[in-house]
Structures are given as structure tokens and as C-alpha cells.
């Protein structure tokens, strides 16, 4: 089995990185339609239809093979420097385009990291996806993540000072993989009337700069 690395502007490269741990029996897959391809499909991740976000993809289970591999964020950091991820403004719409066939299940999680892309600040948070639209695109609005406000490093509150790492689990019946991409953005915003600036009721307010 393989892990495929995709870089913006280039065709995906494929490297052997994972060992096959076992095989699902044919009976266990009866009645389940997989993706049908030899590898997970290539996707396109864009911010506001303009900035392409580099990503990686790693197999969890494919064509009956279950894969043991490194965590997806470790794989991402081997391929891309999180500190050099594109800067995306809060409020931007991030879209993810899949070719046919569309996934039967998608789950997106968002985790905040300090500016270098290390040391996660809090647990991952689920993100609700809109779509798909007529072009097979799913999307979400980049909102404030309250975990960004727990950092004690003033650098993390500068413009584009935090890294947000996104993990997208996609499944086609029994076939499942994880995509990962990252961006840099602000920890908070002061336009409290903008929906993407709102924290949940039990989170610190976005208008208070922790550094004064």
C-alpha cells in the first residue's frame, strides 16, 4: 500500500510509507461498494477560490487492505513546512473538490497549533461541511477557533500567527483515507458582529486581545 503526497501545482507523488497489516475477508465486504480506484482520488483545496492549499493523503483501508502508518499530521510535516503554509483570512471560504464518485462519508476536524506548526492547543474540533455543489465541491467558512486563545506566546497573536491543521476523513463504503492540509491565520478578530468571529458561549470573547 502507499501514501500519496500532493503538492499545489504538481501532480501527486506516491511514496511507499505504510505496511499492510491485514486483509478484510471477502464476506466482510459483501454488499459494500468501495471507491474502485487503486488509490484515493486527488482533491483540490482552495481558499476563496484563489489560494491552493497543499495537502497529503494517507490510506486507512483500501481495496480490503488495512494500513498501519504514521499519524496524518506527521506525514503532512514531512512533506510541507506548516510555518510556510498559506495565510488565509478569517471569514474566507475553504472549498474541497472531489472527482466522481463522491465520498459516502466525510468528517472534517480542525486543530490549532502554535506558529511553528507544533504543540497543538487543545483537542481537535469538528467542522461542518456544506455541499456538495454541482461541481462536487464541499466547503466551510474559516471561523475563529477558541483554542487559539490559550497560547501565552505573543507571536501567536500576530497576523497569521497560528497554524490550523485540518484532517478530512473520506470513505467510499469500506475504503477510507485521510487528507490533511494546513493554513496560517489570526487567533482572533475584533468584528464581534461577524459570524466567523463568534466564539461559543463558554469560550473567551474574541474582542479581548490577551496581550493588551
Steps between C-alpha positions, in 0.01 A plus 500: 500500500605861456473846638454769234637850542337780303657843455327805358579540132655155457365154435481282814815312586463151641728353763493163673460592865257257660500128567196286436380357830219272389226434253126514545330179397287505188193426707561812709487716189192342349240758402742792551613704201851641529656781303617266223832677437846375584569813712298771672391771256686828463315797647537877469490720811451873440453804722254749347545326163845659472763352733576130463585324827756217471381174647592137559289185500558174684308174482320350799341212307491448124396211276473274805843588643532663842804726534716580801665839452621817668242755618379719217641820652849342521468407132396854415803647677734269307365641176429864587625752756192615696671831576499569125134412446295760310347782704120495481281771651233414753166493325642349180317209341711188466385254234593137441424351161468126441474330162234233445407287679413719798591369846230321694631650826704811584621620841710816541696595813686822577793527743693811606880500517748768604673694224760232420237232445582309820337473843125470440290742703204296618327201341378488140159652431243370253424724201169485314535479123256648249435324171564340271414757236454421132877482449555250780635763739456505875579815696513670838558851629823552693381613842683583822609194697488567874803276561718768339439726800677276753853571373726709724738588215438848360623388156194282464278810512672674211340502155513147361661392826337161552485183294171320450536136401199332338444125475236377257395137527335380180336163439351321203329202658782296662778708339623777729783753496603821673593826331684775687563864418606806698476875490615794708250750631426738788423382850203736538317784332338811641188520283274341757196537274655278230382138536849362442632703798261345748615262771267259669329620818754331728808631315697822552378799301671583168528874569744465788863493383686289759808722457319828552 
